Amino acid sequence: MAEVSLNEWNRFLEGHPDAHILQTGEWGELKSAFGWDAVRIVTDDIGVQILFRKLPLGLTIAYAPKPILDGGQWTMDGDFWNEIDSVCKKHRAIFLKIEPDFWEEQKPETWNMELETSPHNIQPPRTINVDIRGTEEEILARMKQKTRYNIRLAEKKGVTVRAWDDIPAFHTMMLVTGGRDKFGVHSLEYYRRAYDLFHPTGMAELLVAEFEGKPLAALMVFARGRRAWYVYGASTDEERNRMPTYLLQWEAMKWARSKGADEYDLWGVPDEDEKTLEANFETRHDGLWGVYRFKRGFGGELKRAEQARDRVYNPLLYRLYLWRVGRGTE
């Protein structure tokens, strides 16, 4: 078996209950609706979902976020990598970007050095991972005192959290947040498609924090196997003194626990070491700095994913890509 259908891929994933949410068939279908093509490859119980982004002249960029590989599977020998190369060349990929599904400190000895170390990640490489094992009291005890206080304050001030399905209202809230915090926001149809794909499977929930029936904040949380991810979140500028976002995150963690998760990924903080983050979070508000102060309070551990690697098929155009990425970071 090499290239497989969506149904075959989903059957393959049944044997990999802890595969990352970005490797699910649903994620491939989501991206396929917005400019990518998803191709799934399975060889001898090894698998990967690759996304191809269309470029002019029939070229593509290939992207494998968090593939289901470990141990010796990172070596370039064997049928599996031959299949990957064949599929990438068939799609005229300039290169294949791989973002490994392990933390820097967990890097396997066989992590392949033949791949180019990429200067560019698609997903935020650094995050805060919250341990949600134990009792609710134990989880709360691991949080910073101010965060615990704000969770309880939200409850005392009448904030409630419930499941929600008002995607247009969520999108409007995302636009407000994106404008305020200066980050890009997907289209209404993107969030609608994500909800329609993941919610029926039980892998996602949209939660809203309200006061007297008025939505104040909302988030979309995903869970699969032992892991959960906070991927999309938004808040209005109203009633912020009621601390709705704190209670919202706490309820999302409780939802993740109900799904069997034991860790909750807060999905992105500035790519700096802990000393730098702690020294600057009170004065910097650009980029992901604006959310670090909030996320640090939930008592998680600062983690960094292993740097992305690129498998190059067209060296000349790859150098052009590196030049464009370099200009974008100046």
KEKE-3310 file (N, C-alpha, C; in steps of 0.2 Angstrom, whole numbers, plus 5000, padded with zeros to 4 digits):
npx = (5004:5003:5000:4984:4967:4955:4946:4954:4965:4959:4956:4969:4973:4966:4974:4983:4981:4986:4990:4994:4983:4984:4987:4976:4962:4952:4958:4966:4956:4950:4960:4961:4950:4954:4964:4974:4981:4978:4987:4989:5000:5004:5014:5019:5014:5018:5015:5010:5002:5002:5002:4999:5003:4997:5007:5012:5014:5012:5019:5023:5023:5027:5020:5022:5014:5018:5020:5017:5029:5043:5058:5068:5061:5064:5075:5082:5081:5073:5056:5046:5051:5055:5042:5037:5046:5043:5029:5030:5038:5030:5020:5027:5034:5044:5050:5049:5042:5045:5038:5042:5034:5038:5047:5061:5070:5067:5072:5075:5089:5090:5085:5085:5099:5101:5092:5088:5090:5077:5074:5062:5047:5030:5019:5018:5033:5036:5028:5016:5013:5001:4999:4986:4982:4977:4967:4955:4957:4971:4976:4972:4980:4993:4993:4997:4994:4987:4980:4972:4964:4958:4950:4941:4935:4929:4918:4912:4907:4897:4900:4897:4900:4897:4894:4894:4887:4887:4894:4895:4895:4905:4916:4914:4919:4932:4937:4936:4946:4957:4959:4962:4973:4982:4983:4981:4966:4955:4943:4925:4919:4930:4931:4918:4919:4929:4923:4912:4918:4926:4918:4907:4914:4918:4930:4932:4927:4917:4917:4909:4910:4899:4890:4876:4869:4876:4888:4905:4918:4926:4931:4939:4942:4953:4954:4963:4966:4978:4981:4977:4972:4972:4967:4960:4955:4945:4940:4928:4928:4921:4916:4928:4933:4927:4934:4932:4940:4948:4940:4935:4946:4949:4937:4938:4949:4944:4934:4943:4949:4938:4938:4948:4961:4977:4986:4987:4989:4993:4996:5006:5018:5030:5045:5056:5069:5065:5070:5072:5058:5052:5059:5054:5040:5031:5033:5033:5022:5020:5016:5016:5019:5009:5000:5007:5009:4996:4995:5005:5001:4994:5001:5008:5021:5035:5039:5048:5046:5055:5065:5059:5062:5068:5066:5074:5069:5071:5084:5087:5075:5072:5082:5078:5066:5071:5077:5066:5059:5069:5069:5056:5058:5066)
npy = (4994:5011:5027:5031:5031:5043:5036:5024:5030:5035:5023:5018:5027:5023:5014:5022:5030:5041:5050:5066:5080:5087:5078:5071:5064:5073:5086:5086:5087:5099:5108:5106:5111:5124:5128:5119:5102:5086:5072:5055:5043:5026:5014:4998:5000:5012:5030:5045:5061:5072:5089:5099:5114:5124:5132:5145:5140:5127:5121:5116:5118:5106:5100:5092:5091:5087:5072:5054:5047:5038:5034:5023:5026:5038:5038:5038:5027:5014:5008:5017:5031:5032:5032:5044:5053:5050:5054:5068:5072:5070:5079:5090:5097:5109:5108:5098:5101:5097:5096:5090:5078:5079:5085:5096:5090:5077:5072:5059:5048:5044:5054:5062:5068:5071:5079:5096:5109:5119:5137:5141:5139:5133:5130:5138:5135:5135:5132:5131:5118:5110:5100:5090:5080:5071:5077:5090:5100:5098:5101:5115:5119:5119:5130:5147:5159:5170:5167:5156:5164:5173:5164:5159:5172:5175:5166:5170:5183:5180:5174:5162:5146:5137:5125:5129:5134:5145:5150:5161:5172:5168:5170:5184:5188:5184:5192:5205:5202:5199:5211:5219:5213:5211:5200:5188:5182:5169:5165:5166:5155:5146:5143:5138:5126:5119:5117:5109:5098:5093:5093:5084:5072:5072:5077:5090:5105:5120:5133:5145:5159:5168:5182:5186:5181:5187:5185:5184:5179:5166:5150:5137:5121:5106:5089:5073:5057:5056:5070:5087:5102:5120:5130:5140:5156:5169:5186:5198:5216:5219:5219:5214:5215:5205:5193:5183:5175:5167:5158:5152:5145:5136:5128:5123:5115:5105:5100:5093:5084:5076:5070:5061:5066:5070:5080:5097:5108:5124:5131:5140:5152:5166:5163:5161:5158:5153:5162:5174:5176:5178:5189:5199:5199:5208:5220:5219:5217:5214:5203:5186:5189:5196:5186:5178:5182:5179:5165:5159:5158:5147:5136:5127:5119:5125:5122:5117:5112:5101:5108:5112:5103:5102:5094:5094:5097:5105:5114:5127:5135:5132:5140:5152:5153:5153:5165:5173:5170:5175:5189:5192:5191:5201)
npz = (5000:4996:4991:4999:5001:5009:5017:5020:5026:5038:5044:5046:5055:5066:5072:5078:5090:5097:5087:5080:5079:5068:5058:5056:5045:5044:5046:5035:5025:5029:5025:5012:5007:5006:4997:4997:4993:5000:5002:5007:5013:5016:5022:5027:5040:5043:5042:5033:5031:5019:5014:5000:4993:4981:4968:4956:4939:4940:4950:4968:4986:4998:5013:5029:5043:5059:5057:5058:5064:5071:5080:5070:5059:5054:5046:5029:5021:5012:5007:5011:5012:4998:4992:4998:4991:4978:4977:4980:4970:4959:4962:4959:4969:4976:4988:5003:5018:5034:5050:5065:5076:5090:5105:5107:5117:5116:5105:5093:5091:5079:5071:5056:5048:5035:5030:5027:5039:5043:5042:5045:5052:5051:5060:5077:5085:5099:5114:5128:5138:5147:5161:5164:5172:5187:5201:5199:5209:5211:5198:5198:5208:5203:5195:5193:5207:5204:5192:5197:5205:5196:5189:5198:5202:5190:5190:5202:5198:5189:5177:5164:5156:5141:5128:5111:5095:5086:5074:5065:5074:5082:5073:5070:5083:5082:5073:5079:5089:5082:5076:5087:5093:5083:5073:5060:5054:5050:5037:5038:5033:5034:5048:5050:5042:5049:5061:5057:5052:5063:5075:5074:5076:5089:5092:5093:5101:5103:5114:5124:5134:5144:5150:5158:5147:5136:5124:5129:5127:5117:5112:5102:5105:5103:5103:5104:5107:5120:5120:5120:5112:5111:5099:5092:5098:5105:5110:5116:5119:5130:5147:5153:5165:5172:5169:5159:5150:5158:5165:5154:5148:5158:5158:5146:5148:5157:5148:5139:5148:5150:5138:5138:5138:5144:5143:5139:5126:5124:5113:5106:5110:5112:5103:5112:5125:5142:5152:5145:5141:5154:5158:5150:5147:5153:5147:5134:5120:5107:5093:5098:5111:5117:5122:5130:5144:5149:5146:5153:5166:5168:5173:5166:5157:5148:5132:5117:5101:5090:5078:5061:5047:5030:5015:5000:4983:4972:4971:4966:4966:4979:4986:4982:4990:5003:5003:5001:5013:5022:5020:5024:5038:5042)
capx = (5000:5007:4994:4978:4961:4953:4944:4959:4969:4956:4957:4976:4974:4963:4979:4988:4976:4989:4993:4993:4977:4986:4988:4969:4959:4948:4962:4967:4950:4949:4965:4959:4945:4956:4970:4979:4979:4980:4989:4991:5004:5005:5019:5021:5012:5021:5011:5011:4998:5006:4998:5003:5001:4998:5010:5011:5018:5011:5024:5020:5026:5024:5021:5020:5014:5018:5019:5017:5035:5047:5063:5072:5057:5067:5080:5080:5081:5067:5051:5042:5054:5054:5035:5037:5049:5039:5023:5032:5040:5024:5016:5031:5036:5050:5053:5044:5044:5042:5038:5042:5029:5042:5050:5068:5073:5065:5074:5078:5096:5090:5083:5089:5103:5102:5087:5090:5087:5074:5074:5055:5041:5023:5016:5023:5037:5037:5021:5016:5010:4998:4997:4979:4981:4976:4961:4954:4961:4978:4978:4972:4986:4999:4993:4999:4989:4983:4976:4967:4960:4954:4945:4935:4932:4924:4912:4908:4905:4892:4902:4896:4903:4893:4895:4891:4887:4886:4900:4896:4896:4912:4920:4914:4923:4939:4939:4938:4952:4963:4961:4965:4980:4986:4985:4977:4960:4953:4936:4919:4919:4935:4929:4912:4921:4933:4918:4908:4922:4928:4913:4903:4918:4920:4937:4932:4921:4917:4914:4908:4909:4894:4887:4869:4867:4880:4895:4911:4924:4925:4937:4938:4947:4953:4957:4963:4971:4980:4982:4972:4975:4969:4969:4957:4951:4943:4936:4926:4931:4916:4916:4934:4935:4924:4939:4929:4944:4951:4936:4934:4951:4948:4932:4941:4953:4939:4932:4948:4949:4932:4939:4953:4967:4981:4990:4983:4993:4991:4997:5010:5021:5036:5050:5062:5070:5061:5073:5070:5051:5050:5062:5051:5033:5027:5034:5032:5015:5019:5016:5014:5020:5003:4997:5012:5007:4990:4996:5010:4998:4990:5005:5011:5029:5037:5041:5049:5046:5061:5065:5057:5067:5066:5068:5074:5069:5073:5088:5087:5069:5072:5086:5073:5061:5075:5078:5060:5058:5074:5067:5050:5059:5070)
capy = (5000:5017:5032:5028:5035:5046:5031:5020:5034:5035:5016:5017:5031:5019:5010:5027:5034:5048:5054:5073:5082:5090:5072:5068:5065:5079:5092:5086:5089:5106:5112:5104:5116:5131:5129:5114:5096:5082:5065:5051:5038:5021:5008:4994:5003:5019:5034:5052:5065:5078:5094:5102:5121:5126:5138:5146:5136:5120:5120:5116:5117:5101:5101:5087:5094:5082:5065:5048:5043:5038:5029:5022:5028:5045:5037:5039:5021:5010:5010:5023:5037:5031:5034:5051:5057:5049:5058:5075:5074:5070:5085:5095:5100:5112:5105:5095:5104:5092:5098:5083:5078:5078:5091:5096:5086:5070:5070:5052:5047:5043:5060:5062:5074:5073:5084:5103:5112:5125:5143:5143:5134:5135:5131:5141:5130:5135:5132:5129:5112:5110:5094:5090:5074:5072:5080:5097:5104:5097:5105:5122:5121:5120:5136:5153:5161:5175:5164:5153:5169:5175:5158:5160:5178:5175:5162:5174:5188:5178:5171:5155:5143:5132:5123:5134:5133:5151:5151:5168:5176:5167:5173:5191:5189:5183:5198:5210:5200:5200:5218:5222:5210:5211:5193:5186:5179:5165:5167:5163:5148:5141:5141:5134:5120:5116:5115:5104:5092:5090:5093:5078:5066:5072:5079:5097:5109:5127:5135:5152:5162:5173:5185:5187:5179:5190:5181:5188:5176:5159:5146:5131:5116:5100:5083:5067:5052:5059:5077:5092:5108:5126:5132:5146:5159:5176:5189:5205:5221:5220:5215:5211:5214:5198:5188:5177:5170:5162:5152:5148:5140:5131:5124:5119:5109:5100:5096:5089:5078:5071:5066:5056:5069:5071:5086:5103:5112:5131:5132:5146:5158:5168:5158:5163:5154:5155:5167:5179:5177:5180:5196:5204:5198:5213:5226:5218:5215:5212:5196:5181:5191:5198:5180:5174:5183:5175:5158:5157:5158:5140:5131:5123:5118:5128:5117:5119:5107:5101:5113:5110:5101:5103:5089:5099:5093:5110:5118:5134:5138:5132:5146:5158:5152:5155:5172:5177:5170:5179:5196:5192:5192:5207)
capz = (5000:4996:4992:5001:5001:5015:5022:5022:5030:5044:5046:5048:5061:5072:5076:5081:5094:5099:5081:5081:5076:5061:5054:5055:5039:5045:5045:5028:5022:5030:5021:5005:5005:5006:4993:4998:4992:5005:5000:5012:5011:5021:5020:5032:5046:5044:5038:5033:5027:5016:5011:4994:4992:4974:4966:4949:4934:4942:4956:4974:4992:5002:5020:5033:5050:5064:5054:5062:5063:5076:5079:5064:5053:5051:5041:5022:5018:5012:5003:5014:5009:4991:4991:4999:4986:4972:4977:4980:4963:4955:4963:4957:4975:4977:4994:5008:5025:5040:5057:5069:5082:5096:5108:5106:5122:5115:5098:5092:5089:5071:5068:5050:5047:5028:5029:5028:5044:5040:5046:5045:5055:5050:5067:5082:5088:5106:5117:5135:5139:5154:5164:5166:5176:5194:5202:5198:5214:5210:5192:5200:5213:5199:5192:5197:5211:5201:5188:5201:5208:5191:5187:5204:5201:5184:5193:5207:5194:5185:5170:5163:5150:5138:5121:5107:5088:5083:5070:5063:5080:5084:5068:5072:5089:5080:5069:5084:5093:5077:5075:5093:5095:5077:5070:5055:5055:5044:5034:5041:5030:5037:5055:5049:5039:5054:5066:5054:5051:5069:5080:5074:5078:5096:5092:5094:5104:5103:5120:5124:5140:5144:5156:5157:5140:5131:5123:5130:5124:5115:5109:5099:5107:5099:5107:5101:5112:5127:5120:5118:5109:5111:5093:5090:5103:5104:5116:5115:5123:5135:5153:5153:5172:5174:5168:5156:5147:5162:5166:5148:5147:5163:5156:5140:5151:5159:5142:5137:5152:5148:5132:5140:5137:5150:5142:5136:5123:5124:5106:5104:5114:5108:5102:5116:5131:5148:5155:5141:5142:5160:5159:5145:5146:5156:5143:5126:5118:5100:5091:5103:5118:5121:5125:5135:5151:5150:5146:5158:5173:5169:5177:5161:5155:5142:5127:5110:5096:5086:5072:5055:5042:5023:5010:4994:4977:4967:4975:4964:4969:4987:4988:4982:4995:5009:5002:5003:5021:5026:5019:5028:5045:5043)
cpx = (5004:5002:4988:4973:4960:4951:4949:4964:4966:4956:4964:4976:4971:4968:4984:4984:4979:4992:4990:4986:4978:4987:4981:4967:4955:4952:4964:4962:4949:4954:4964:4954:4947:4963:4975:4976:4982:4981:4991:4995:5005:5009:5021:5020:5015:5017:5012:5005:5002:5001:5002:4999:5003:5002:5010:5016:5017:5016:5020:5025:5023:5025:5018:5020:5013:5016:5020:5023:5039:5053:5067:5068:5060:5072:5078:5079:5074:5061:5047:5045:5054:5047:5034:5040:5045:5033:5025:5034:5034:5020:5021:5033:5043:5054:5047:5047:5041:5043:5037:5037:5033:5045:5057:5072:5072:5068:5077:5085:5096:5087:5087:5093:5104:5097:5090:5086:5084:5074:5067:5050:5035:5019:5021:5027:5037:5030:5022:5011:5007:4997:4991:4977:4980:4969:4961:4958:4968:4980:4978:4978:4992:4999:4995:4993:4984:4978:4970:4962:4955:4948:4939:4932:4927:4917:4908:4905:4899:4893:4900:4899:4899:4896:4891:4891:4886:4892:4900:4898:4903:4917:4920:4919:4930:4941:4940:4945:4958:4965:4964:4972:4984:4988:4980:4971:4957:4946:4931:4919:4924:4933:4923:4914:4925:4928:4914:4912:4924:4923:4909:4907:4920:4927:4937:4926:4922:4913:4914:4907:4904:4893:4880:4867:4871:4887:4901:4918:4922:4931:4935:4944:4947:4956:4957:4968:4972:4981:4976:4975:4970:4971:4966:4954:4950:4940:4934:4930:4926:4917:4922:4936:4932:4929:4936:4934:4948:4947:4935:4940:4951:4942:4934:4945:4949:4936:4937:4949:4944:4933:4945:4960:4971:4986:4986:4988:4990:4993:5000:5012:5027:5041:5057:5063:5066:5064:5071:5063:5049:5053:5058:5044:5029:5028:5033:5025:5014:5019:5013:5015:5014:4999:5001:5010:5001:4991:5000:5007:4994:4995:5008:5019:5030:5041:5043:5049:5053:5060:5063:5063:5064:5069:5068:5074:5071:5077:5088:5081:5069:5077:5082:5068:5065:5076:5072:5058:5063:5072:5061:5052:5064:5066)
cpy = (5006:5023:5028:5033:5038:5040:5026:5023:5034:5028:5015:5021:5028:5016:5015:5032:5041:5052:5062:5075:5085:5084:5068:5069:5072:5086:5092:5089:5097:5110:5111:5109:5123:5131:5124:5107:5091:5075:5061:5045:5033:5016:5005:4997:5009:5024:5041:5055:5071:5082:5098:5109:5123:5132:5139:5141:5128:5117:5119:5116:5111:5102:5095:5089:5088:5075:5060:5044:5044:5033:5029:5024:5035:5044:5037:5033:5018:5013:5016:5030:5037:5034:5041:5055:5056:5054:5066:5077:5074:5076:5091:5100:5103:5109:5102:5098:5099:5095:5092:5084:5076:5084:5090:5091:5078:5068:5063:5053:5047:5048:5062:5068:5076:5078:5091:5106:5118:5131:5145:5138:5137:5136:5134:5135:5129:5136:5131:5123:5111:5103:5094:5084:5076:5075:5087:5101:5103:5101:5113:5124:5122:5127:5142:5156:5166:5172:5160:5158:5172:5170:5159:5166:5178:5171:5166:5180:5186:5175:5164:5153:5138:5131:5128:5132:5138:5153:5158:5173:5175:5170:5181:5193:5189:5189:5204:5208:5201:5207:5221:5219:5209:5204:5192:5181:5175:5167:5164:5156:5143:5139:5136:5127:5116:5113:5109:5097:5089:5089:5086:5071:5066:5075:5086:5100:5116:5129:5142:5154:5168:5176:5188:5186:5182:5187:5186:5185:5169:5156:5140:5126:5110:5095:5077:5062:5056:5066:5081:5099:5114:5130:5139:5149:5166:5179:5196:5210:5223:5216:5212:5210:5208:5192:5182:5172:5165:5156:5148:5143:5134:5126:5120:5113:5104:5096:5091:5083:5073:5067:5061:5059:5070:5077:5091:5108:5119:5134:5139:5151:5160:5163:5160:5158:5157:5161:5174:5181:5180:5187:5201:5204:5204:5220:5225:5215:5214:5205:5191:5183:5193:5192:5177:5175:5179:5168:5155:5155:5151:5135:5126:5123:5121:5123:5120:5112:5107:5105:5109:5108:5101:5097:5092:5094:5098:5115:5125:5137:5138:5138:5152:5159:5155:5162:5176:5176:5174:5187:5197:5193:5197:5213)
cpz = (5000:4997:4994:5001:5008:5020:5024:5027:5037:5047:5049:5055:5067:5076:5079:5084:5096:5093:5082:5077:5069:5056:5053:5048:5039:5043:5038:5023:5023:5026:5014:5002:5004:5003:4994:4995:4997:5001:5006:5010:5017:5018:5026:5039:5048:5039:5038:5029:5025:5013:5006:4993:4985:4973:4959:4945:4936:4947:4962:4980:4996:5009:5024:5040:5055:5062:5060:5061:5069:5075:5073:5058:5050:5046:5034:5018:5017:5008:5005:5011:5001:4989:4992:4993:4979:4972:4977:4973:4958:4956:4961:4963:4974:4983:4998:5015:5030:5046:5062:5075:5088:5099:5107:5111:5120:5108:5098:5090:5081:5068:5062:5049:5040:5026:5031:5034:5042:5045:5047:5047:5052:5056:5072:5085:5096:5109:5125:5135:5146:5155:5167:5169:5183:5195:5200:5203:5213:5204:5194:5204:5209:5195:5196:5201:5208:5196:5191:5203:5202:5189:5192:5203:5196:5186:5197:5203:5189:5178:5170:5157:5148:5131:5117:5100:5084:5079:5068:5068:5082:5079:5069:5078:5087:5077:5074:5088:5088:5076:5081:5094:5089:5074:5065:5057:5049:5042:5039:5039:5032:5044:5054:5047:5045:5059:5063:5053:5058:5074:5080:5076:5085:5097:5094:5098:5104:5109:5120:5132:5140:5150:5154:5150:5135:5131:5125:5127:5122:5112:5106:5101:5104:5104:5103:5105:5118:5126:5118:5116:5109:5105:5091:5096:5102:5110:5113:5119:5129:5141:5155:5161:5175:5173:5164:5153:5151:5164:5160:5147:5152:5161:5150:5142:5153:5154:5140:5141:5151:5142:5132:5139:5144:5149:5138:5133:5121:5117:5104:5109:5110:5108:5106:5122:5137:5151:5151:5141:5148:5161:5155:5144:5148:5152:5136:5125:5111:5099:5097:5110:5121:5124:5130:5142:5153:5151:5151:5165:5174:5172:5172:5161:5149:5138:5121:5106:5092:5080:5066:5051:5035:5019:5003:4988:4971:4971:4973:4967:4976:4989:4988:4988:5002:5009:5004:5011:5025:5025:5024:5036:5047:5047)
residu = (MET:ALA:GLU:VAL:SER:LEU:ASN:GLU:TRP:ASN:ARG:PHE:LEU:GLU:GLY:HIS:PRO:ASP:ALA:HIS:ILE:LEU:GLN:THR:GLY:GLU:TRP:GLY:GLU:LEU:LYS:SER:ALA:PHE:GLY:TRP:ASP:ALA:VAL:ARG:ILE:VAL:THR:ASP:ASP:ILE:GLY:VAL:GLN:ILE:LEU:PHE:ARG:LYS:LEU:PRO:LEU:GLY:LEU:THR:ILE:ALA:TYR:ALA:PRO:LYS:PRO:ILE:LEU:ASP:GLY:GLY:GLN:TRP:THR:MET:ASP:GLY:ASP:PHE:TRP:ASN:GLU:ILE:ASP:SER:VAL:CYS:LYS:LYS:HIS:ARG:ALA:ILE:PHE:LEU:LYS:ILE:GLU:PRO:ASP:PHE:TRP:GLU:GLU:GLN:LYS:PRO:GLU:THR:TRP:ASN:MET:GLU:LEU:GLU:THR:SER:PRO:HIS:ASN:ILE:GLN:PRO:PRO:ARG:THR:ILE:ASN:VAL:ASP:ILE:ARG:GLY:THR:GLU:GLU:GLU:ILE:LEU:ALA:ARG:MET:LYS:GLN:LYS:THR:ARG:TYR:ASN:ILE:ARG:LEU:ALA:GLU:LYS:LYS:GLY:VAL:THR:VAL:ARG:ALA:TRP:ASP:ASP:ILE:PRO:ALA:PHE:HIS:THR:MET:MET:LEU:VAL:THR:GLY:GLY:ARG:ASP:LYS:PHE:GLY:VAL:HIS:SER:LEU:GLU:TYR:TYR:ARG:ARG:ALA:TYR:ASP:LEU:PHE:HIS:PRO:THR:GLY:MET:ALA:GLU:LEU:LEU:VAL:ALA:GLU:PHE:GLU:GLY:LYS:PRO:LEU:ALA:ALA:LEU:MET:VAL:PHE:ALA:ARG:GLY:ARG:ARG:ALA:TRP:TYR:VAL:TYR:GLY:ALA:SER:THR:ASP:GLU:GLU:ARG:ASN:ARG:MET:PRO:THR:TYR:LEU:LEU:GLN:TRP:GLU:ALA:MET:LYS:TRP:ALA:ARG:SER:LYS:GLY:ALA:ASP:GLU:TYR:ASP:LEU:TRP:GLY:VAL:PRO:ASP:GLU:ASP:GLU:LYS:THR:LEU:GLU:ALA:ASN:PHE:GLU:THR:ARG:HIS:ASP:GLY:LEU:TRP:GLY:VAL:TYR:ARG:PHE:LYS:ARG:GLY:PHE:GLY:GLY:GLU:LEU:LYS:ARG:ALA:GLU:GLN:ALA:ARG:ASP:ARG:VAL:TYR:ASN:PRO:LEU:LEU:TYR:ARG:LEU:TYR:LEU:TRP:ARG:VAL:GLY:ARG:GLY:THR:GLU)
# end
